[in-house]
Amino acid sequence: MSEDLDLMDDILDDIDEGGKKKLPDFLNVLTILTFIGTGLGLLLGLLALFAGGYVTQYVGAVGSANIFTLAIIILISNGLCLFGALEMRKLKKNGFYIYVAGHVAAFTSLFFGGQFNILGMVFVVGFIVMYGVNLKELED
């Protein structure tokens, strides 16, 4: 009898007061970190879009013709990741695939003079794996 009550308590813990499934704590932390990262990425993209010419004038790392393309790629990829994280907060499985598509879109920057960053790659793969662990919590 007590086993039935324990099982019932576990089920009720996963459901909030409104009757909807509750956002798991780990997924909550991941999406908050994603909001911070994509927010900074969107700011960087806007900076590159509007002040890219000044930056390339002093740094000279990327040609000024490519800075506009890179800025657009940064904005699109971070926008996709942000949208994917918002969908995962609603417990939608499609959010995971949108999130991954955002990171795949970021790799297209390598064709336009973007630079490969191994530490960034470790974070990307790490977050994709951690979100993948939570796929069982997401619904179609």
C-alpha atoms as an extended CHARMM CRD file, in Angstrom:
* protein
*
       140  EXT
         1         1  MET       CA              0.0000000000        0.0000000000        0.0000000000  PROA      1               0.0000000000
         2         2  SER       CA              2.7950000000        2.4400000000        0.8540000000  PROA      2               0.0000000000
         3         3  GLU       CA              4.4540000000        1.6830000000       -2.5000000000  PROA      3               0.0000000000
         4         4  ASP       CA              1.2950000000        2.8380000000       -4.2650000000  PROA      4               0.0000000000
         5         5  LEU       CA              1.3120000000        6.0600000000       -2.2610000000  PROA      5               0.0000000000
         6         6  ASP       CA              4.9860000000        6.6700000000       -3.0550000000  PROA      6               0.0000000000
         7         7  LEU       CA              4.3150000000        6.1530000000       -6.7650000000  PROA      7               0.0000000000
         8         8  MET       CA              1.3410000000        8.5030000000       -6.5660000000  PROA      8               0.0000000000
         9         9  ASP       CA              3.5010000000       11.1530000000       -4.8360000000  PROA      9               0.0000000000
        10        10  ASP       CA              6.1250000000       10.8610000000       -7.5890000000  PROA      10              0.0000000000
        11        11  ILE       CA              3.4880000000       11.3300000000      -10.2700000000  PROA      11              0.0000000000
        12        12  LEU       CA              1.9520000000       14.3230000000       -8.5000000000  PROA      12              0.0000000000
        13        13  ASP       CA              5.3820000000       15.9340000000       -8.0540000000  PROA      13              0.0000000000
        14        14  ASP       CA              5.7590000000       15.9950000000      -11.8500000000  PROA      14              0.0000000000
        15        15  ILE       CA              2.4590000000       17.8520000000      -12.2820000000  PROA      15              0.0000000000
        16        16  ASP       CA              1.9340000000       21.4630000000      -11.2420000000  PROA      16              0.0000000000
        17        17  GLU       CA             -1.2500000000       23.0050000000       -9.8570000000  PROA      17              0.0000000000
        18        18  GLY       CA             -2.6760000000       23.7280000000      -13.3090000000  PROA      18              0.0000000000
        19        19  GLY       CA             -2.6100000000       20.0600000000      -14.2470000000  PROA      19              0.0000000000
        20        20  LYS       CA              0.2050000000       20.5160000000      -16.7480000000  PROA      20              0.0000000000
        21        21  LYS       CA              3.5120000000       18.6980000000      -16.6260000000  PROA      21              0.0000000000
        22        22  LYS       CA              6.1140000000       20.6130000000      -14.5980000000  PROA      22              0.0000000000
        23        23  LEU       CA              9.3840000000       21.7990000000      -16.1690000000  PROA      23              0.0000000000
        24        24  PRO       CA             12.2240000000       19.6190000000      -14.8050000000  PROA      24              0.0000000000
        25        25  ASP       CA             14.8250000000       21.5210000000      -12.7970000000  PROA      25              0.0000000000
        26        26  PHE       CA             17.7430000000       20.4650000000      -15.0190000000  PROA      26              0.0000000000
        27        27  LEU       CA             15.9220000000       21.6070000000      -18.1570000000  PROA      27              0.0000000000
        28        28  ASN       CA             15.0610000000       24.8740000000      -16.3980000000  PROA      28              0.0000000000
        29        29  VAL       CA             18.7440000000       25.5360000000      -15.6250000000  PROA      29              0.0000000000
        30        30  LEU       CA             19.8190000000       24.6300000000      -19.1720000000  PROA      30              0.0000000000
        31        31  THR       CA             17.3000000000       26.9670000000      -20.7740000000  PROA      31              0.0000000000
        32        32  ILE       CA             18.2570000000       29.8330000000      -18.4600000000  PROA      32              0.0000000000
        33        33  LEU       CA             21.9240000000       29.3670000000      -19.4140000000  PROA      33              0.0000000000
        34        34  THR       CA             20.8680000000       29.2370000000      -23.0690000000  PROA      34              0.0000000000
        35        35  PHE       CA             18.9590000000       32.5210000000      -22.6590000000  PROA      35              0.0000000000
        36        36  ILE       CA             22.1010000000       34.1490000000      -21.2840000000  PROA      36              0.0000000000
        37        37  GLY       CA             24.3240000000       32.7570000000      -24.0470000000  PROA      37              0.0000000000
        38        38  THR       CA             21.9600000000       33.5650000000      -26.9000000000  PROA      38              0.0000000000
        39        39  GLY       CA             21.2910000000       37.0240000000      -25.4850000000  PROA      39              0.0000000000
        40        40  LEU       CA             25.0060000000       37.7630000000      -25.5670000000  PROA      40              0.0000000000
        41        41  GLY       CA             25.2200000000       36.2330000000      -29.0430000000  PROA      41              0.0000000000
        42        42  LEU       CA             22.3940000000       38.4170000000      -30.3170000000  PROA      42              0.0000000000
        43        43  LEU       CA             24.0900000000       41.5130000000      -28.8740000000  PROA      43              0.0000000000
        44        44  LEU       CA             27.3350000000       40.4890000000      -30.5630000000  PROA      44              0.0000000000
        45        45  GLY       CA             25.4860000000       39.9700000000      -33.8430000000  PROA      45              0.0000000000
        46        46  LEU       CA             23.8850000000       43.4000000000      -33.6250000000  PROA      46              0.0000000000
        47        47  LEU       CA             27.2290000000       44.9710000000      -32.7890000000  PROA      47              0.0000000000
        48        48  ALA       CA             28.8250000000       43.2470000000      -35.7820000000  PROA      48              0.0000000000
        49        49  LEU       CA             25.9260000000       44.2860000000      -38.0000000000  PROA      49              0.0000000000
        50        50  PHE       CA             25.9820000000       47.9710000000      -37.1110000000  PROA      50              0.0000000000
        51        51  ALA       CA             29.5970000000       48.5610000000      -36.0920000000  PROA      51              0.0000000000
        52        52  GLY       CA             31.3180000000       45.8070000000      -38.0480000000  PROA      52              0.0000000000
        53        53  GLY       CA             33.1350000000       48.1980000000      -40.3470000000  PROA      53              0.0000000000
        54        54  TYR       CA             34.7680000000       49.9550000000      -37.4190000000  PROA      54              0.0000000000
        55        55  VAL       CA             35.7740000000       46.6830000000      -35.8010000000  PROA      55              0.0000000000
        56        56  THR       CA             37.3950000000       45.2790000000      -38.9540000000  PROA      56              0.0000000000
        57        57  GLN       CA             39.1940000000       48.5790000000      -39.4990000000  PROA      57              0.0000000000
        58        58  TYR       CA             41.0740000000       48.1330000000      -36.2070000000  PROA      58              0.0000000000
        59        59  VAL       CA             41.2380000000       44.3710000000      -35.8840000000  PROA      59              0.0000000000
        60        60  GLY       CA             41.4470000000       43.4040000000      -39.5350000000  PROA      60              0.0000000000
        61        61  ALA       CA             40.6350000000       39.7480000000      -38.8020000000  PROA      61              0.0000000000
        62        62  VAL       CA             37.6550000000       39.4670000000      -41.1240000000  PROA      62              0.0000000000
        63        63  GLY       CA             37.1280000000       41.2860000000      -44.3900000000  PROA      63              0.0000000000
        64        64  SER       CA             34.5030000000       44.0150000000      -44.2260000000  PROA      64              0.0000000000
        65        65  ALA       CA             32.5120000000       42.3290000000      -46.9990000000  PROA      65              0.0000000000
        66        66  ASN       CA             32.1550000000       39.2060000000      -44.8670000000  PROA      66              0.0000000000
        67        67  ILE       CA             31.3360000000       40.9470000000      -41.5850000000  PROA      67              0.0000000000
        68        68  PHE       CA             27.7690000000       41.6400000000      -42.7230000000  PROA      68              0.0000000000
        69        69  THR       CA             27.2910000000       37.9780000000      -43.7020000000  PROA      69              0.0000000000
        70        70  LEU       CA             28.7850000000       36.7970000000      -40.4240000000  PROA      70              0.0000000000
        71        71  ALA       CA             26.5360000000       39.1450000000      -38.4630000000  PROA      71              0.0000000000
        72        72  ILE       CA             23.4490000000       37.7640000000      -40.2060000000  PROA      72              0.0000000000
        73        73  ILE       CA             24.5840000000       34.1830000000      -39.5120000000  PROA      73              0.0000000000
        74        74  ILE       CA             25.1830000000       35.0400000000      -35.8420000000  PROA      74              0.0000000000
        75        75  LEU       CA             21.7340000000       36.6040000000      -35.5360000000  PROA      75              0.0000000000
        76        76  ILE       CA             19.9580000000       33.7120000000      -37.2730000000  PROA      76              0.0000000000
        77        77  SER       CA             21.7720000000       30.9670000000      -35.3760000000  PROA      77              0.0000000000
        78        78  ASN       CA             21.2830000000       32.6150000000      -31.9810000000  PROA      78              0.0000000000
        79        79  GLY       CA             17.6660000000       33.3760000000      -32.8160000000  PROA      79              0.0000000000
        80        80  LEU       CA             17.0570000000       29.7120000000      -33.6480000000  PROA      80              0.0000000000
        81        81  CYS       CA             18.7330000000       28.5780000000      -30.4360000000  PROA      81              0.0000000000
        82        82  LEU       CA             16.6750000000       31.0510000000      -28.4080000000  PROA      82              0.0000000000
        83        83  PHE       CA             13.4330000000       29.9660000000      -30.0650000000  PROA      83              0.0000000000
        84        84  GLY       CA             14.3400000000       26.3110000000      -29.5420000000  PROA      84              0.0000000000
        85        85  ALA       CA             14.9980000000       26.9080000000      -25.8430000000  PROA      85              0.0000000000
        86        86  LEU       CA             11.6690000000       28.7220000000      -25.4870000000  PROA      86              0.0000000000
        87        87  GLU       CA              9.9060000000       25.7610000000      -27.1010000000  PROA      87              0.0000000000
        88        88  MET       CA             11.6930000000       23.3210000000      -24.7990000000  PROA      88              0.0000000000
        89        89  ARG       CA             10.4790000000       25.3510000000      -21.8170000000  PROA      89              0.0000000000
        90        90  LYS       CA              6.9890000000       24.5780000000      -23.1370000000  PROA      90              0.0000000000
        91        91  LEU       CA              8.1090000000       20.9050000000      -23.1440000000  PROA      91              0.0000000000
        92        92  LYS       CA              7.9530000000       20.6690000000      -26.9510000000  PROA      92              0.0000000000
        93        93  LYS       CA             10.3550000000       18.1850000000      -28.5470000000  PROA      93              0.0000000000
        94        94  ASN       CA             10.6120000000       20.2750000000      -31.7260000000  PROA      94              0.0000000000
        95        95  GLY       CA             12.4510000000       22.8750000000      -29.6620000000  PROA      95              0.0000000000
        96        96  PHE       CA             15.3990000000       20.5040000000      -29.3560000000  PROA      96              0.0000000000
        97        97  TYR       CA             15.6440000000       20.0880000000      -33.1200000000  PROA      97              0.0000000000
        98        98  ILE       CA             15.3560000000       23.8540000000      -33.6750000000  PROA      98              0.0000000000
        99        99  TYR       CA             18.0980000000       24.3730000000      -31.0880000000  PROA      99              0.0000000000
       100       100  VAL       CA             20.3890000000       21.9050000000      -32.8740000000  PROA      100             0.0000000000
       101       101  ALA       CA             19.5790000000       23.5570000000      -36.2350000000  PROA      101             0.0000000000
       102       102  GLY       CA             20.6920000000       26.8770000000      -34.7600000000  PROA      102             0.0000000000
       103       103  HSD       CA             24.0860000000       25.4270000000      -33.9150000000  PROA      103             0.0000000000
       104       104  VAL       CA             24.3860000000       23.8040000000      -37.3230000000  PROA      104             0.0000000000
       105       105  ALA       CA             23.6120000000       27.1950000000      -38.8900000000  PROA      105             0.0000000000
       106       106  ALA       CA             26.4470000000       28.7040000000      -36.8490000000  PROA      106             0.0000000000
       107       107  PHE       CA             28.9200000000       26.3770000000      -38.5660000000  PROA      107             0.0000000000
       108       108  THR       CA             28.1430000000       27.9620000000      -41.9160000000  PROA      108             0.0000000000
       109       109  SER       CA             30.0920000000       30.9730000000      -40.6550000000  PROA      109             0.0000000000
       110       110  LEU       CA             33.2770000000       28.9720000000      -41.2640000000  PROA      110             0.0000000000
       111       111  PHE       CA             32.6810000000       29.3800000000      -45.0040000000  PROA      111             0.0000000000
       112       112  PHE       CA             32.6030000000       33.1780000000      -44.6630000000  PROA      112             0.0000000000
       113       113  GLY       CA             35.7210000000       33.7660000000      -42.6300000000  PROA      113             0.0000000000
       114       114  GLY       CA             34.4690000000       32.7450000000      -39.2120000000  PROA      114             0.0000000000
       115       115  GLN       CA             36.9530000000       31.1220000000      -36.9000000000  PROA      115             0.0000000000
       116       116  PHE       CA             36.7530000000       27.6420000000      -35.4060000000  PROA      116             0.0000000000
       117       117  ASN       CA             36.8550000000       27.6100000000      -31.6130000000  PROA      117             0.0000000000
       118       118  ILE       CA             37.4520000000       24.2530000000      -29.9110000000  PROA      118             0.0000000000
       119       119  LEU       CA             36.2220000000       25.4890000000      -26.5150000000  PROA      119             0.0000000000
       120       120  GLY       CA             33.0420000000       26.7750000000      -28.1170000000  PROA      120             0.0000000000
       121       121  MET       CA             32.5940000000       23.4040000000      -29.7970000000  PROA      121             0.0000000000
       122       122  VAL       CA             32.9200000000       21.6360000000      -26.4410000000  PROA      122             0.0000000000
       123       123  PHE       CA             30.1590000000       23.8330000000      -24.9970000000  PROA      123             0.0000000000
       124       124  VAL       CA             27.9090000000       23.2870000000      -28.0260000000  PROA      124             0.0000000000
       125       125  VAL       CA             28.2880000000       19.5150000000      -27.9280000000  PROA      125             0.0000000000
       126       126  GLY       CA             27.8860000000       19.5240000000      -24.1490000000  PROA      126             0.0000000000
       127       127  PHE       CA             24.6270000000       21.4810000000      -24.2780000000  PROA      127             0.0000000000
       128       128  ILE       CA             23.2440000000       19.3510000000      -27.1140000000  PROA      128             0.0000000000
       129       129  VAL       CA             24.0130000000       16.2040000000      -25.1110000000  PROA      129             0.0000000000
       130       130  MET       CA             22.4860000000       17.6650000000      -21.9290000000  PROA      130             0.0000000000
       131       131  TYR       CA             19.3490000000       18.7200000000      -23.8020000000  PROA      131             0.0000000000
       132       132  GLY       CA             19.2920000000       15.2790000000      -25.4430000000  PROA      132             0.0000000000
       133       133  VAL       CA             19.2160000000       13.6610000000      -21.9980000000  PROA      133             0.0000000000
       134       134  ASN       CA             16.0120000000       15.6240000000      -21.3630000000  PROA      134             0.0000000000
       135       135  LEU       CA             14.3180000000       14.5220000000      -24.5930000000  PROA      135             0.0000000000
       136       136  LYS       CA             12.2650000000       11.9770000000      -22.6360000000  PROA      136             0.0000000000
       137       137  GLU       CA             10.6900000000       14.8640000000      -20.7170000000  PROA      137             0.0000000000
       138       138  LEU       CA              9.5910000000       16.6150000000      -23.9200000000  PROA      138             0.0000000000
       139       139  GLU       CA              6.4040000000       15.9270000000      -25.8280000000  PROA      139             0.0000000000
       140       140  ASP       CA              5.7370000000       15.8990000000      -29.5810000000  PROA      140             0.0000000000
